[in-house]
């Protein structure tokens, strides 16, 4: 599993979710976006539907009819009814989520201590490849 820690400082989380989801969908993958807060999931959904002037990223809630056909699902828990290979943890809360090829933990600077703890908890874990990215002047820079 590839595990990415993304410290978000310049953009709203919703915009970063759309960036990651667009790239994953473009590679033929399915995505699950997790946030415990229903209002946050609604904001992410709006951002996905309005992802760009020439495109949108179709999405739905995991408990809605037809969820298994959605390329992007939004849920409170990391259960991928759509068979997603990519998981975006959009609420800065790390969850151990086996079964995904790639997991993104998005977090603001004030959640960095918890993200560091989650990073350290992955030390020596077989099959986990970690990376840490931070925003600098509007660009994503790999820090570790």
N, C-alpha and C positions, 0 to 999 in steps of 0.2 A: 504494500500500500504506500502510495505517495502522500505525505502529510505536509501541507503547506500552512504556515502561520503568516497571516497578512495583517500588519499593523496599519490601520486606516487612519490617516490624519488630514488629508486634503479634500476628500470626497465623502458624500453620504454613503453609508453602507449599501443602500439600495442601488446606487450607481455601480458600485464595485461588484455586487451580486450580478447585475446585468452584464457587466464586462466579462466576468468568468463564465456565466451561463451561455452567452453568445459564442464564446470560443469553444466551449464543450459541445454545444449543439452543432456547431460548424464541423466538428470532428466526428459527428454521428453518435455522440454519447447522449444519455439521458441524465437529468439532474434532479436532485432533491435538495430543497432549501429548508433549513430548520431554524425556527425561532419560536420560543415559547409564547411570545406575545402576539395575539391575533391582530392587533392594530399594526404592529411591525410587519407581519406577513402581508397585510392589505397594502401597506406602502410599498413593499417589495413587488407585489403583484402589479401595482400601477406602474412602477418603474420598468418592469419587464415588458408590459404591454406598450410602453412608450419608449422603447429602447433606442430608437433612431428614427430619422425622418423617412427612411425608405423601408423600415422593417419593424417588426414587433416580435416578442418572444412569447409564444402561447404558453399559458400556464394555468394551473388550477389547484384547488385545495385537495389534499390527500383523502379527505373523507367525502368528496363529491362523487356523484355518479360518473363513470367513465375515467376515473383517476388513472387507471392502468394504461390508458392511451395517451396521456399527457406527456410531452417531452420534458416539461419542468413541473414538478410538484412542490407545493409549499405545505409544511406540516409542523406540528408542535414537537413531534418525536421523530427520530431517524429510522422510520419504517418506509421503505421505498416500494409502494404499490405499483410504480411504473417501471420497476427493474433498473433504477438509476445506478450508474457506475460511479457518478461524481456526487459528492455530498458537500454542501456549503453550510457551515454552522454560522449563521448570520447574527446570532445574539451574543457573541463573545463567550459562550459557554461551551467548554470542551466536553465531548462525550466520546467514550470509546465505542467506535462503530466499525466492527469487523464486517467484511463482505463488500466494502467499497474499494474501487481501484485508486480513487483519489479523494482526499478530504481536505477542505479549506476551512481554517478557523479564522474568521474575520473579527478583529477586536480594535477598539479605540485605545489611545495611550493609557487611560485610567484603568483599563483591564489588563495591562501588560504584566503585572505581578502574577495573576492567575494563568496567563498564557505561558509565562516562563516556567511556572510549576508544571503545567501540562507538557511543555517541551522536555523538561528534565525527567518526567515520568516515562518518556519514550526511550530514554537511554538504554542501549543494549537490546532493544526489542527487535527480534528477528523479523525480517520482511518489511520493516518500516523505513522509508527513506524520507528524511525531514528536510525542509527548506524554510527559511525565514525571509520575508520581504517587508520592506517599509517604503512608504511614499516619501519622496524627496523632490520638491519643486515640481509636483505634478507627475512625476515618473515613478515607476516601481523599481526599486533597487534591491537586489538579492544581498542580504546581510549575513546569511549563514545557511 
